[in-house]
Amino acid sequence: MRVWILIIICHVACLETIAQIKGEIELSGFLLGQYRKAVYNELGPPLQRVDTDDGWIYEFHKIRPDTSVYALFKYSAADTLRIYAIQLNGREYNEMHPFKGLRLGANEQDVDAQLGDFNQTDTIDNPKVIVRYFEGTNYSVEIDEAGKLYGIQIFGSILRNKTTENFPDFDGFSKAILSKDHEKILYWLAPDVEVYAGEKVIAYQGAARAEYLNQNSELCDRLFGSKKSLRHVFEVEKSEATPELRLLEDKSMLLVYKFQKSKILEEIVFTEYAGSWKVYEIKFRN
């Protein structure tokens, strides 16, 4: 369980507003901020690892067995346990979950129609591609000599975005759980979410999107499957939640919803992530 040095208070302070980076947090089913071990669980050990002089780690993983499609995961020196950037490359990848409506191998015209104008380019010789950067966003794309989309990269710069909302939409989160809407739940859960159930710590085991297709997922069972799930608390117990603000030593802020009358659930913790409130921890009673 994560250890906090904290102060609990009852009122919410005004939130600082800063310039926001636009973009995406998901690529090839993985989320920025997911644990590195989830990548290993899903894709196996990396084909190649590069350690930079400034402490970053770059790891290449095959997506297709013949490596015609591969992914590069980058981990910053400040946190080598969580994904900071994801890059996906290949000539064609029709099976991928679309990125802003695009898949690898898309025509240049389709890329232009979906992403609009770019403000900067760079050239790479091997393979020969032109990298396009888009001002104010956290992503770039690569176009090959045939005019096809060859690469996509998303960056962790978006993670610094702050929310403008004092409280999360708790009703929206509970409705997502009750409806078992995978797309909405994927939005609501932080990439490094942890669920505490007795002595067990449950998290995404692999690619976040694939978790909801796994019928044996412990995470899904605790969200909306068993009688000891969030869905049971919201639908059957209908226990009320009391929000509290938790300030950490580094001045970051968490919102904790306490379920004092529930026999199943103790608390749900929300954190700021990429400009939105996300569920960071869920703690069940023993």
N, C-alpha and C positions, 0 to 999 in steps of 0.2 A: 504494500500500500504506500502511496506517496506520503511523504512526511511534510507537514506544513508548520511554519512559524507564523502565527496569524493573530489578528485582532478581529473580533466579531462586533459589528455595529448594526444598528437597526434602520438607518436611513441611507439612501443612495446619493452619492456625490455627483456633481455635474461631470460629464465626460468630456475629455479634451477632443477637439476635432482637428484632424490633420488632413493633408492632401491624400486622396485615396488612389490606389493603383487598381485599375480594372483588369479583369482577366478570368482565368479558370484555375481550379485547384485539383482537377482530376485529369489524368491521362492514362490510357490503357488500363483503366479499372483501378489504378492506384491513386492515392490522395497525397498531396504535399503534407508533410507532418506525420505520415504513418511511420511505424517503427520499422527499422531496417530488417529485423527478424521476419517481418511479414513478407518482405520481398524474397528472402531466402526460402521461406515456407512455400511460397507460390511458384517460384522460378528456379529454385535450387541455387547452388553456389555460383558466384560470378565466373564468367569466362576469363575476365581480365580485371585486375585492380590497379589503379594508379593512385599513388600517394603524392600529393603536391608538396612543395617546399613550405607552403603556408598552412599545412595541416588539413587540407581538404582531402576527401576520399572520393574517387570516381570508380564506380563498379559497373561493368558491362554484363548484361544478362541476355541470353537468347530467348526470343519469343517464339520463333519457329525452330524446329530441330536443326534445320539446315542453316540457321543464322541469317537467312535472307531478311528477316525482321528481327531487330534487337532493340534493347532498351538500355539507356545509361542512367543510373541513379547517382545523384551527387549528394554528399553529406558534408556540411560545413564544419570547419574546425571547432566552432562553438558548440556543436551538437552532432556528433557522429552516429547517434542512435536513431535519428529521425530524418526522413527524406527532405532535402531542401530544394532539389530540382529534379525533373524527370525529362528525359529526351527519348523520343521514339523514332527509329529510322527504318526504312525499307522501301522497296520498289512498289509494293502493293500489299494492302492488309485489309481486305474487305470484312474480316471477322471482328475488327476492333470496334469498341464503342465509339461513336463519332465524337470528334472534337469540334465543337461549334458547327456541326453538320458536315464535317469533312473526315475522310479516311485517307490513309496513305495511298498514293496512286491517283488521287483526284486531279483533274485538269487545272491548269493555272487559272483559267477563266472562272472556275468554280471557287477557287481560293480567293480571287479578287472579289467575287460577288459576296462571299461570306465574311471576309475579314476587312474589306475596304482598303484604304490607302495605307501604305507603309512609309515611314519617314527616314529609314536608314537601311543600308545593305552592306553585306560583307561577302567575300568570295572565298570558297574553300576548294582546293584543287583535287583532293582524293577522298571521296568521289567529288567530281566537279559539280558544285551546287552554289546557288546564290541564297544567302541567308537574308531574310526580311525581318526587320524589327518594327514594332508598332508603338508609337509614342504613348506613354501613359498606361501601358499594359504590361503583363508579366509573361508574355509569350512571344515566341518567334517561330518562323517556319522556314523550310528549305525547299527550293525549287530546283529540280535537276535539269540537265541539258535537253531532255525531251519535253520540258514544260509540265512536269508532273510533281505533285507534292511528295517529297522524299523524306522530310523530317519535320517534327514538331517538338518544341521544348517549352516547358513551363517553369517559372522561377519562383523562389520563395519570397520575393520582394512583396508579394501580396499579403503575406502573413503579418506584416506590420500594420495593416489597416486596422483602425479602431472603429468600434460600433458607435452609432449615434443614438442608440436606444438605451434607456436606463435599465430596462428589464427585458429579458427574453419573452417571446410570445409563448408562454407556457401552455396556453390553451391549444395553440397550433401544434406544439410538440405532442401533447396528449392525444390530439385527433389523429396525428400521423401514426402513433402507436396503436390506437384503437382500430384504425383502418388497415393496418399492416401494409401501408404504402411504402414499398422499398425505396422508391426514389426520394420521397420526403424524409424518410428515416436516414437515408444516406446523407441528406443535407444537414439534418439536425445533430448527428453524432460527430464529435471531434475525431480527427484521424487517429489520435492516440488515446481514445476513450478507454477507460478501464472499469470493469464491473466487478465488484467485490461480493462474493457469495461464500460465506464461511471462510475457509482457508484458501479458496480458489480466487485467482485473478484472471478475468476473462477479457479478451481484447480481439481485435481483428486478427485472424490467423493467417490470412493471405491478402490478396487484392481485395479492397473494400467492397467493390461491386460484386465480386464473386461470392462474398460471404452470404449474401441473401439468397443465393441459389443452392447453398449447401444445406441439405435437409438435416444434417447432423451438427449444425452450428450451435455451439453452446451460447454464443452471443444472442442469436435469434431466439433461442429458447427462453432466455432471460428477459428479452424484450417483449415478446408476444406469444410465447409458446405454452409454457407450463402454468400451473396454478401459483407458482412462485415467481411470476413475471410482472413487469410493469403493466401490461395489459390487464392482468387480473386486479391489480391495485386500482387502476383507473376505472375499470368497468364494473367490478364487483364490490370491492371495499369502498371505492369512491372517497378515499381519505383526503382531507384537505391538507394543503401544503403551506407552510409558513416561510416566506423568503427572508434571508439574512445576507448581508454583505460581508464578505471576508476579504480583508486586505492582507497581503503577504509582505514579507520583509522587503522584497524588491519593488514594492509599491504597485504590483500588478493586482488585479481585482477579480474575485470570483463571486458568483451568486449561488447561494446554497438554499435549496428548498427542503425544509425539514418536514418529515411525515411522522409527527409525534404519536398519532393514534393508530397508525398502521401496524399490523402484526407481521407484515412482510417486508416493507421498505423503510429504510432509515432516512436516506437523503439522496437528492440528485444535485450535482454540482455543475454549474454552467461557467464557461470561460469565454473570453473574446478570442476569436479566430478568424482571420482574413475578413474583418469588418462585420462579423455577425456573432451572435451568441450561439455557442455549441455545448452539447452535453459532454462534460469532461470526465465525470465520475458518477457511478451509480452504486450505492451501497445498500445491500440487503441485510436484513437482520439474520442472525444465526439461527 
